[in-house]
Amino acid sequence: MKPVVSTAVMRSCDAAAIAAGTPARELMRRAGEGIYRSYPWRGPTAIVCGTGNNAGDGYVLALCLRRAGIRCRLLLTEERFSSDGRFYFEECLRQGIPWSLCAGAPDFSGDAEIADCIFGTGFHGRAEGIAAEVIAAVNRSGLPVISADINSGLNGDSGLGSPAVRATLTVSVGARKTGHFLGAAKDTIGRLQTIDVGIPVPPGECFWLTEAGDFHTVLRPRSQLSHKGTYGYVGILGGCAEYAGAVKLANLSCAALRSGCGVATLMVPRSLQAAVAPYLLESTLTLLPDRDGHMRYEPDLLDACTGRLRALAVGMGWGRAGDNRAILAHLLAHYAGTLVIDADGLNTLAELGPDALRPAAGRVLLTPHCREFERISGYPPEQIAADPVGSARNYAARTGACLLLKGPCTVVTDGQTTYLVDRGCAGMATAGSGDVLSGILAGLLGWVPLSPLTAACGAYINGLAGELAERESNPVSMTSSDTVRQIPAAVGQLLGSAPESSM
């Protein structure tokens, strides 16, 4: 796992390092030299600088390039400096490094690469004026772009911002920030590299970016002396007349089995039997009473059908009619296994209100995307967009649920421990991808207890399987069924990444 921090934590760690005796000017020197060592510069190099300490990193980079005999020039958006930045800028002047003040969009036709040092991770709002013109010119240039700490224009916490520099390489200084992974980061960051400049970050202040080798405690070795019951019975409850989605529902069952449970049972309204049954092979089918194609609430039957299930995924293709609220309220109050709530299950939860989670008889895992999270949390969209990690943590702590907030980078948290899962691809923006994730999670939870790490493992498998599917297909033609077919390969990669002692 790799540590990731908020910009506020990074600022406090930076201040602590300075208070402990490392001058800010020395940290700036280390940052600029680290950026220099991170890329095979060939020159001529254009270094575009703003007004803050990020610009200071650029001035140190210019000095490093001059010492290496590589031609460079400084382009300033404003003739304004931080105190430490001014020190290194004046040294650049003494060394005869050429500079100019941007009056409009620069011409990069004579350059081999561009160093982006306009804004740092503390940037908020929207780039405007000369800065916006420079960013647009950088993006039009077609040259390799190396961003210092974060792409100029991106928010260091949310990863949102437009316009923003599209980089070939982003060199994170001191620690990775959440903005390197969330929001538009995948479309702009390029390759991410982190340099150590001697700023200690306390582990308790970190979030954790998951890697393939982190899940050996989830995907545990299997005994030869075992049977299907060892790995658990799981249920997938969903479907209605308007959203029969027979193939999608079958994919859920298949995804659950592919992620390791012993038996997957698809639970649908009785009227969907003819639509769903032909698509089920290894999964079993439980038919629930319905009215006009929507499930009817019969508590005794519900208890009988779910009593032996270790995990139950609820809400996929469920619709928003019938007795859904009564069914979900009953499951929350009486079902002792792990409940995975997704899709229309989340819409139903929003109708019940957040207090419905408090008396839950079992563990609850919620899997919303941002719009669904708005509905269940009541948080305004601008709050979630600005701080998705903080919003997710606050909600999980308040409700006692484990939350998996889907997006280009998935946030998984129980309010205390937080994981980021940076796997997945554009091809997964297709119907059923979230449903497949719910199937994978249900399958894992059949044989592994719920924890943030278990949920992160499910998200990692889903994202990796999607990436493998996209390579085999393409981002335009890919479907969620393609992801399901790649689950065994994704699980195999994780098993192959586990330490030998754990296998």
N, C-alpha and C positions, 0 to 999 in steps of 0.2 A: 504493500500500500504506500501511496505517496501523500504527504501532508498537503493540505490546501487551506488557505486562510482567507478571511475577509480583509478588506482594505483597512478597516479600523484596527484589527489585530496587528496587521503589518505595520501600521503607523506606531502603535504602542510598542511593538518589539523594536522598531527602529529607534524610538526615543529611549528605550531602556538600554540599548547598545551604546548610544551616545552618552547617556548618564553614567554608564559603567566604564567610560574612558576611551571609547573609540570616536574620534572626531567625525562630524558629519562630512567634512571635506575628504577624509580618508575613505569613508564608505562610498562616496561619489567616485573617487579614484578607482576603487576596487570594482565598482559597477561598470565603469567605462572600459577598464582593462578586460573584464570578463566578457563584455560584449565583443570586444576586439578578438578575443581568443575563440569565440563561438562560430566564426564564419571565415571561410577562405577568401578574404578580400583581395581584389585584384586591381581596383581603381580604373579610371578616376571615380571617386566616391562622392556623391552629394549627401551631405548630412543636414537634414531639415530640423530646425530647433524652434521650440516655443519659448516660454518665459520662465519655466520653473526648473526644479531639480532634474527633471527628465532631460531638459536641454543641457544641463551640466554634464550628464552622462555622455551626451553627444560631443561636447567639447573635449572631454578626456579621450573619447574614441578618436577624434581628429588628431590629438597629440600622439596617440599610439600609431596611427597610420603614418604620420609624418616621420616618426622614428624608424618605421619599417620601410621608408622610401616609397610609400604608396600615395599618389596624388589624391587630394581631397579638397573640398570646399564647403564652407558653412553657409546655409541659407536660413535667415532668421525671419520668423513671422512678425516679430516686434523687437525693437531694440530695448528690451527690458530683461532683467536678470535677477535670479535669486543671489544671495550673498556669496554662496559657495560657487554657484554657476559663473558669476562674474570673475572670480579668481581664475578659473580655468579658461574662460573666454579671453581674458587679458594675456594669459600665457600663450594661447593660440595666436594672438596678435604679435607677441614677441617672437614667435617661431615663424612668422610670415605666412601663416595659413590664410588663404583668401576667404573673404566673407562678403555677403551682400544682404540687403534687406529686401524681402519680397514685396513688390508693388502689385503683384497679381500672380497668375499661375506661372510657376517656373518652367523653364525649358530644360528637360533632362536628356536631350538628344546626344549630348557629348559624354554622358556618364555610363558607367558599367553597372553600378548598383546604387541603391538609396538606403541610407540609414534614417529611420523614422524616430525622431526624438521630440515630437511636438507636444503631446500630452502624455501624462503618466496615469497610474491607476487611480489617482484621486480625481480624475476628470468626471464631471457631472454635466448633464444638459446636452446641448447640441452644438457641434462645431459650426461656427459662422464666420462670415467675413473672409479675411485673408487666409485664416487657418483652413476653412472649408475649401477655398480655391486650391490651396496647396495639396490637400488630401486628394481632391479630384485629379489633380495633375499627376500625383504619385500613382494613383490607380490606373491612369491612362498610359503611363510610361511603358508598360510591358517589361520593366526591369525587375531583377531580384530586389526584394524589399526586406530589410531587417529591422524589426520594431524593437525598441528598447522598453522592456518591462511589459508593455501591452500595446496593442495597436491604437494609434491615436484616434480618438473619437469613440472608443468603446468604454463603457462603464466598468470599472474594476470589480464590482460586485455582481452585476446582473449580466454582463456580456452583451448589453444592448447599446445601440448607438448608430446613428446615420446622419451624415456620412462618416465612414470609418476606413482607415487604411487597410487594404488587403495585403497581408504580409506573406513572404516566402518562409521566413523564420521569425519567431517571436522569442526574445530572450528575457525570461522572467527573472527579476532580481530578488534574491533572498528566499523567496518561496512562491509557489504557485498560488494564484488568487482565484476565487470562484468565477470571476469574469473571464478567465481563460477557458472555461468549459461551458458556461451557460449561454443562453440567448443566441446571438449571432456568431459566437466564437468559432464554431466549426467552419463557417463560411469565410472567416477572415484571418484567423490566427496563423494558418500554415503549420509548419512544424514548431513544436514548443520545446524549448530547452531552458533549464533552470540553472542559474549560477549561484554559488555560495559566496556571500560577501562578509560572512562573519556576524550575522544577525541571528541569535538563537531564537527559536520559536517553541514555546512550551507545548508539548503534545496535547495537553488538555484544552488548548485553544484552537485545535485543528479539526477540520473535516478530513475525510480520507477518500482519496481517489483509488478505486479498486483496480486490481490487476489480475491476470489469469491465475496466478499462483496463490491467491488469497483465500480460496474456497475449499481447501482440503478438509477443513473441519465440517463443512456442509456436505460435500460429496464424499461421504465416508466409505471406507472399504466395505465390500459386501461379503458376507459369509456364504460358503457353499451350503451350510446347514441353515437354509432359510426357505421361505415360500412366499406366495403373493401377500398373505396377511402380514408378513414381517414388514412390508413396505407400504402397507396402509391402503384402506379404501377411501377414495375421495369422490365427491359429487360435484356436478356442474349443473346448476339450476338456472334455467333461462328459457327464452323462446316465447313467442305468442303468435297469434294468427297473422298480424301485420308484418312481423319480423321472424318468419320461420327460420330463415338462414340455415337450412339443413346442413349444408357443407361446412359453414362456419362453425356450427355447433359440434359437428363431428371433428373438425380440426381441433377444437378445444379438448375434446376427449383424447385425441391422438397426442396433442402437446403434453397433456398431463401424464400419459403413459410414457412418452419419450423422456420425460424428466424424472422418472423413477418410481412412481407409485405402483402398488401391486394391482389395483383394480380401479378403473375410472367408470363412474356411473353417470350417464346423462339423464337429467331429470327435467322433463318437458310436459306441457299440457297434453292431455290425452289426444286431442284433436290433431296434434302434429305427428302422431305415430307414423302414418304412411309417408310423410315427407322426410322424416329423419331416419327411420330404421334402415333403409337401403344403404346409407352411408356409414353405418357403424360396423366395424369388424371386430376388433378386440374389446371394445367398450360394451358395457351393459346399458340397458335402457329401463328407466323407471317412469311410468306414466302417472301424472298427477291429475286430479279432477279439474275440470275447467268450465268456464261459462263464456260463451261467445269467443272462444279461442284464447282466453286469459285464465291464469291459474286461480283456483278457488282456495280460500283459506279453510283448511280442515286441520286443526292443531294436532289431534291424535295421530292422524296419518302422517303429518309432517314430522312429528317426533319419531315415528316408527321408521320412516324412510332415511332419516339423517342420524339416527342414534349411534350407529357404529362407524360413521364417517369421521376420519381424523381431520379432514379439511373439506370445506364446501365453498365453491365459488358461486356468487349470486349476481344476477343482473344482466347478463349478456343477451341481447335481443328480447328483453323482458317486456318492453313497452312501458306505458305509464297509465295503465288502466287496471281494472279488476281489483283484486285484493292484495296488491303488492305491498302496500303499507302495513297491513295486518300481518302478512307473511314475514316481512323483514323485521318488524318489531318483535314477533314471536321468536324468530331465530336469534336475535340479539339477546333476548331475555332468557332463552332456554337451551340454545345449542352450545355444548361445552367444548366443541372442537375449535379449529381455527377458521374464521369466516373471512373470505376474500370478497370484498364488495367492489364491483366495477360497473361501468356503463349505466344502464337504467337503475341498477341497484344504488348508485350514487345519487341519481335524481330522486329516487324514493327516500334515501337518507336525508337529503336536503329538505324534503317535505316533513320528515319526522323531527328534524332539528338536531343540533349537535348534542343535546342532553341525552338523546337516545343511545349514545355510545357508552355513557357512564356505567349503567348497570349491566353491561355485557357479561354473559355467563362464561364466554370463552375469549380467546384472543381475536383481535380484529385487524385485518390488513386492508387499507384503502388504496386504490390505484387510480387516482384521478389524473386527467390532463388539466391544464391551467383553468379552462373554462369551468370544468366540473369542480375544481377546487374552489373557485369563486363561489359556486352555489352552496357547497357543503360548509364552507368556513364563514361565509359572510364577509370575508375580507375584500376590500375594493381591488379591482384589477390592477390599478397603478401600484398598490402596495406589493402585490404578488410579483409583478414585473420587475419592480425595483429591487426586491429582496426575496427571491424565491426560497432560498435556504432558510433565512430567518423566519419567513412566514410558515414554512413547512414545520420547522422545529417548534414554533409556538403552538401551532394547532395540535401537533402530536402530543406535546406536553399537557395541553389543556384537556384533551379528550381521552388520553390513555391508549389511543390507537397507534399502530405503526403505519406510517404514511409513505407511499411510493408516488412521488410527483413526477409524472412522465413529461419528457421533453427531449430536445437534442442531447442534453445530458440529464440523466434521471437522478433525482434527489430521494434518498431513502433515510428515514429518521424515525426514532421513537421519542424524540424530544431531548435525548441525551447524546446518543451516538449518531453521527451522520455520515453516510457514505454517498459518494458521487460515482455514477456509472456512465462512463463516456463511450459507450458502444452503441451502435445503431447506424442507420444510413437513410438517405433521402428516399430510397425505394420502399421503405417501410411506411411511408405516408400513403397508405392504402387501406381499404376497408378490412377490418378483422385483425389488424396487427395488435391492437390492445387486447383483443379477445384471446389471441394466442398467448400473450404474456400471462393473462389470468389462468389459462390452462397450465402453463409451465409452473406458475406459482403453486397452484393447487396440487400438481404432481409432486413437487418438492416437499410441500407441507404434509403430504401423506406419510413421509418417513423422516422428516427433519423438523424439529420444533421451530416455531416462528421466532425470529430475531431480525434486527436490521440487516445482519450479514446474510441470512437466508434469503430475505427479500432482494437484497442486492445481487445475490447469486442468480436468482431468477431473471432479474433485469439484464444481467450480464449475458446469460445464456441466450435470451431473446435477442439482444442487440447483436451479439456475435453471429448467431444463426442468420439474422437479417443481412449482415454484411456478407456472409458466405453466399447467401441466396442472390444478392445483388451482383456478385462477381459471376455467378453462373448464368444469371439472366441479364438484366440491366435496370437502371433506376426507373424507367418508364413502364416497362412491361411486368415488373415484379408484382406478385400477389402474396397474400398472407400464407397461402398453402406452400409457397416456395420456402418461406421461413420455417414452417413446420418440418419440411423434409430435411432441413439442415440442422435441426436440433441435435441429432446424434453426433454429428461432426463437431458441433460447438461443445457439447458435453465432453466428447473425447479429448478436445484440446484442453479443457480445464482439468480433466483427470490426468492428462499427460504433463501438466504444469505443476502438479502437486509434489511436495517434497517426498523423496523416496521413503523417508521414515514414516510417513503417514499412510502409505499404500500397503 
